[in-house]
Structures are given as C-alpha cells and as structure tokens.
Amino acid sequence: MENFFLGVIAGGLIILVAFLVPAISQIKRTAKAAEDFLQSTQDSLNPLLKRLQETVEKTNQVAAKLDESVSNVQQLTKAVGETGAIISDINSLVRKIQMFFSVTSSSFGAGIKTALSVLTHGAIQKITSQK
C-alpha cells in the first residue's frame, strides 16, 4: 500500500510539473513582453519628457518677460496718474489766476467808470456854473 501512495504522490508530482512548466514558461514570456513594453515606453517617453522640460523652461521665460511687462505698465500707469494730477493742479492755478485778473480788470473798469463819471459830472457843473 505504501507503494501505491508513493505512486499517487509521484503521479501528482508529474501532473503538477506538467502544468507548472507551461505556466512558468507563460509567466516568463509575459514578463519578457512587459519588459519590452516598458523599454519601448521609456524610449518613446524620453524625447517627450525632454520636450516637456524645454516647454517648461520657455514658459518660465515668457512668464518672466510678462512680469517685467506688467511692471512696466504699472510704472507707466503711475506716471500717467501723476501727470494727470499735475495737469489738474496747473488747471486749478490757471483758473485762480484767471479769476484774479477778471476781478482786477472788473474792479479797474469800475474805477475808471466811476472816475470818468465824477470828472464828467464835475466838468458839467463847472460849465453850468460859469454860465
């Protein structure tokens, strides 16, 4: 009976080996295919990653130039604002000067009118008193 069990175990081992050899062979082929796929993927990704790095560098350069341009526009806007304030101050000063000259000329005109009125009134009285 012992030989029978040894025969069953030996037969089981033979069947197991008969199934394991093709399975191991298939696993080996699958591993080789996966390795080939990974190598192929790496070969195709390397140039893409290099281009991506170049694109990132160029984008950073463009962003730096854009920051510089924004800074220049901010300075220009500030200068325009300051110029507008100066023009407003000059406009206010011109209005004050214009008002001063207007008041002065009106006062001067009123003074001349009053003086002429007094002179003509005095001249008329002098002429009428001589008659």
Rosetta silent file (secondary structure, phi, psi, omega in degrees, C-alpha in Angstrom):
SEQUENCE: MENFFLGVIAGGLIILVAFLVPAISQIKRTAKAAEDFLQSTQDSLNPLLKRLQETVEKTNQVAAKLDESVSNVQQLTKAVGETGAIISDINSLVRKIQMFFSVTSSSFGAGIKTALSVLTHGAIQKITSQK
SCORE:     score description
SCORE:     0.000 S_00000001
   1 L     0.000  -31.703  178.862    0.000    0.000    0.000 S_00000001
   2 H   -63.709  -37.603  178.306    2.873    2.222    0.667 S_00000001
   3 H   -66.583  -33.657  178.707    3.996    1.858   -2.927 S_00000001
   4 H   -64.108  -45.317  179.377    0.546    2.818   -4.042 S_00000001
   5 H   -65.018  -38.249  177.407    0.679    6.095   -2.090 S_00000001
   6 H   -65.743  -36.335  178.038    4.165    6.785   -3.390 S_00000001
   7 H   -67.723  -40.780  178.219    2.884    6.118   -6.900 S_00000001
   8 H   -64.683  -43.890  179.820   -0.065    8.508   -6.370 S_00000001
   9 H   -64.453  -42.892  179.377    2.278   11.183   -4.992 S_00000001
  10 H   -64.971  -40.277  178.012    4.705   10.635   -7.885 S_00000001
  11 H   -64.814  -40.961  177.758    1.842   10.821  -10.376 S_00000001
  12 H   -62.614  -40.499  178.697    0.583   14.019   -8.700 S_00000001
  13 H   -66.155  -38.885  178.880    4.054   15.497   -8.900 S_00000001
  14 H   -65.058  -43.574  178.768    4.315   14.577  -12.575 S_00000001
  15 H   -64.545  -42.048  179.050    0.930   16.177  -13.294 S_00000001
  16 H   -61.117  -44.887  178.901    1.920   19.217  -11.220 S_00000001
  17 H   -65.631  -38.272 -179.686    5.199   19.568  -13.132 S_00000001
  18 H   -63.216  -33.177  177.705    3.349   19.054  -16.411 S_00000001
  19 H   -85.339  -33.164 -177.391    1.099   22.049  -15.540 S_00000001
  20 H   -72.064  -36.662 -177.880    3.813   24.163  -13.891 S_00000001
  21 H   -60.945  -50.568  177.589    6.283   24.038  -16.789 S_00000001
  22 H   -65.182  -36.132 -179.954    3.892   25.659  -19.306 S_00000001
  23 H   -64.825  -45.463  178.462    2.661   28.102  -16.632 S_00000001
  24 H   -64.051  -39.364  177.943    6.217   29.131  -15.738 S_00000001
  25 H   -62.649  -42.720  178.926    7.039   29.386  -19.431 S_00000001
  26 H   -66.384  -41.378  177.919    3.973   31.630  -19.971 S_00000001
  27 H   -61.118  -39.958  179.097    4.906   33.767  -16.951 S_00000001
  28 H   -64.505  -44.243  179.580    8.415   34.114  -18.372 S_00000001
  29 H   -64.508  -39.980  179.318    7.029   35.190  -21.790 S_00000001
  30 H   -64.261  -42.827  178.373    4.630   37.649  -20.084 S_00000001
  31 H   -63.236  -39.993  178.862    7.471   39.118  -18.026 S_00000001
  32 H   -65.875  -41.865  178.711    9.597   39.480  -21.189 S_00000001
  33 H   -64.859  -40.676  177.727    6.696   41.166  -23.010 S_00000001
  34 H   -64.048  -41.085  178.003    6.163   43.522  -20.054 S_00000001
  35 H   -63.497  -43.615  177.757    9.884   44.305  -20.013 S_00000001
  36 H   -62.625  -42.258  178.977    9.851   45.010  -23.767 S_00000001
  37 H   -62.235  -45.215  179.554    6.758   47.190  -23.351 S_00000001
  38 H   -63.810  -39.565  178.492    8.353   49.169  -20.536 S_00000001
  39 H   -64.558  -44.515  178.764   11.559   49.629  -22.554 S_00000001
  40 H   -62.448  -43.605  178.958    9.558   50.781  -25.588 S_00000001
  41 H   -63.229  -42.346  178.947    7.511   53.157  -23.427 S_00000001
  42 H   -63.885  -42.723  179.267   10.648   54.552  -21.845 S_00000001
  43 H   -62.240  -36.706 -179.289   12.264   55.042  -25.263 S_00000001
  44 H   -82.444  -25.488 -179.518    9.219   56.949  -26.537 S_00000001
  45 H   -80.918  -28.941 -177.707    8.763   58.955  -23.320 S_00000001
  46 H   -57.875  -49.174  176.935   12.352   60.197  -23.056 S_00000001
  47 H   -64.037  -35.453  179.312   12.112   62.592  -26.052 S_00000001
  48 H   -65.324  -42.363  177.974    8.671   63.679  -24.890 S_00000001
  49 H   -65.424  -36.518  177.473    9.972   64.425  -21.396 S_00000001
  50 H   -64.562  -44.680  178.443   12.890   66.354  -22.890 S_00000001
  51 H   -64.899  -38.302  178.145   10.484   68.453  -24.996 S_00000001
  52 H   -62.359  -41.572  177.787    8.269   68.955  -21.975 S_00000001
  53 H   -62.138  -43.644  178.224   11.259   70.247  -19.998 S_00000001
  54 H   -62.401  -40.842  179.341   12.121   72.652  -22.836 S_00000001
  55 H   -63.792  -41.544  178.281    8.499   73.824  -22.939 S_00000001
  56 H   -62.842  -42.721  179.372    8.507   74.436  -19.189 S_00000001
  57 H   -63.296  -44.146  178.915   11.727   76.451  -19.476 S_00000001
  58 H   -65.213  -39.315  177.815   10.314   78.559  -22.334 S_00000001
  59 H   -63.065  -39.820  177.152    7.083   79.077  -20.422 S_00000001
  60 H   -64.293  -39.049  177.711    9.080   80.279  -17.423 S_00000001
  61 H   -64.402  -43.923  179.150   10.976   82.706  -19.673 S_00000001
  62 H   -63.280  -41.195  179.418    7.718   84.033  -21.123 S_00000001
  63 H   -63.271  -39.610  178.373    6.273   84.384  -17.613 S_00000001
  64 H   -64.607  -42.867  178.189    9.341   86.353  -16.503 S_00000001
  65 H   -65.705  -36.810  178.591    9.030   88.673  -19.517 S_00000001
  66 H   -65.386  -41.716  176.278    5.317   89.032  -18.827 S_00000001
  67 H   -60.291  -41.837  178.712    6.049   90.007  -15.215 S_00000001
  68 H   -63.951  -42.204  179.349    8.520   92.611  -16.482 S_00000001
  69 H   -64.528  -42.080  178.454    5.944   93.971  -18.944 S_00000001
  70 H   -62.528  -40.541  177.885    3.290   94.184  -16.234 S_00000001
  71 H   -62.236  -42.275  178.484    5.747   96.065  -14.037 S_00000001
  72 H   -63.941  -40.978  178.682    6.456   98.494  -16.894 S_00000001
  73 H   -65.052  -38.534  178.132    2.734   99.036  -17.468 S_00000001
  74 H   -63.778  -41.740  178.193    2.252   99.690  -13.747 S_00000001
  75 H   -64.567  -41.252  178.927    5.042  102.277  -13.812 S_00000001
  76 H   -63.700  -44.362  179.295    3.530  103.893  -16.906 S_00000001
  77 H   -61.857  -41.164  178.094    0.092  103.993  -15.315 S_00000001
  78 H   -63.407  -43.259  179.320    1.552  105.571  -12.187 S_00000001
  79 H   -63.959  -40.923  178.326    3.383  108.176  -14.283 S_00000001
  80 H   -63.733  -41.139  177.459    0.195  108.962  -16.233 S_00000001
  81 H   -61.584  -43.483  178.320   -1.685  109.352  -12.941 S_00000001
  82 H   -65.169  -39.325  178.292    0.971  111.707  -11.592 S_00000001
  83 H   -64.398  -41.479  177.209    0.896  113.683  -14.842 S_00000001
  84 H   -60.808  -41.292  178.325   -2.891  113.957  -14.594 S_00000001
  85 H   -63.912  -41.326  179.172   -2.584  115.275  -11.024 S_00000001
  86 H   -64.932  -43.789  179.045   -0.021  117.864  -12.142 S_00000001
  87 H   -62.327  -39.714  177.979   -2.249  118.955  -15.052 S_00000001
  88 H   -62.950  -42.698  177.773   -5.185  119.254  -12.631 S_00000001
  89 H   -62.751  -42.715  179.164   -3.067  121.416  -10.302 S_00000001
  90 H   -64.659  -41.572  178.474   -1.977  123.618  -13.222 S_00000001
  91 H   -60.697  -43.335  178.358   -5.597  123.920  -14.387 S_00000001
  92 H   -63.317  -41.852  178.976   -6.656  124.987  -10.898 S_00000001
  93 H   -63.978  -42.743  178.942   -3.847  127.557  -10.768 S_00000001
  94 H   -62.957  -40.087  177.999   -4.808  128.946  -14.191 S_00000001
  95 H   -63.219  -41.911  179.059   -8.419  129.290  -13.051 S_00000001
  96 H   -64.613  -41.974  178.693   -7.327  131.158   -9.922 S_00000001
  97 H   -65.068  -41.808  179.342   -5.111  133.453  -11.981 S_00000001
  98 H   -61.813  -43.457  179.229   -7.933  133.995  -14.488 S_00000001
  99 H   -64.384  -40.547  178.935  -10.337  134.821  -11.658 S_00000001
 100 H   -60.960  -46.971  179.739   -7.794  137.224  -10.145 S_00000001
 101 H   -66.360  -35.384  178.829   -7.350  139.021  -13.471 S_00000001
 102 H   -64.936  -46.893  178.996  -11.106  139.037  -14.035 S_00000001
 103 H   -65.251  -42.387 -178.960  -11.782  140.572  -10.617 S_00000001
 104 H   -64.126  -45.825 -178.784   -8.894  143.003  -11.022 S_00000001
 105 H   -68.261  -35.308  176.652   -9.986  144.113  -14.505 S_00000001
 106 H   -65.048  -43.575  178.910  -13.619  144.419  -13.359 S_00000001
 107 H   -65.289  -41.634  179.215  -12.524  146.492  -10.383 S_00000001
 108 H   -63.383  -43.271  178.764  -10.227  148.583  -12.590 S_00000001
 109 H   -62.827  -42.838  178.736  -13.075  149.079  -15.104 S_00000001
 110 H   -64.080  -38.896  178.370  -15.470  150.091  -12.339 S_00000001
 111 H   -64.467  -43.290  178.944  -12.879  152.520  -11.002 S_00000001
 112 H   -64.277  -42.575 -179.997  -12.348  154.089  -14.434 S_00000001
 113 H   -62.036  -44.442 -179.970  -16.105  154.371  -14.976 S_00000001
 114 H   -65.497  -42.000 -179.754  -16.563  155.998  -11.587 S_00000001
 115 H   -63.845  -44.495  179.048  -13.636  158.350  -12.196 S_00000001
 116 H   -64.045  -38.056  178.393  -14.953  159.333  -15.636 S_00000001
 117 H   -63.678  -44.282  178.970  -18.398  159.819  -14.165 S_00000001
 118 H   -65.184  -43.485 -179.535  -17.040  162.091  -11.437 S_00000001
 119 H   -64.068  -45.660 -179.639  -14.881  164.012  -13.921 S_00000001
 120 H   -67.746  -37.413  178.345  -17.717  164.495  -16.384 S_00000001
 121 H   -64.897  -42.281  177.986  -20.110  165.444  -13.615 S_00000001
 122 H   -65.825  -39.402 -179.966  -17.575  167.945  -12.289 S_00000001
 123 H   -67.250  -39.478 -179.929  -16.919  169.313  -15.779 S_00000001
 124 H   -66.057  -41.029  179.232  -20.641  169.704  -16.421 S_00000001
 125 H   -66.040  -38.343  179.680  -21.097  171.545  -13.119 S_00000001
 126 H   -66.232  -41.738 -179.498  -18.180  173.794  -13.882 S_00000001
 127 H   -67.697  -44.368 -179.299  -19.587  174.645  -17.300 S_00000001
 128 H   -70.087  -28.937  178.323  -23.051  175.274  -15.904 S_00000001
 129 H   -77.668  -21.573  178.284  -21.715  177.381  -13.054 S_00000001
 130 H   -80.112  -21.543 -177.591  -19.776  179.593  -15.479 S_00000001
 131 L   -83.524    0.000    0.000  -22.835  180.459  -17.435 S_00000001
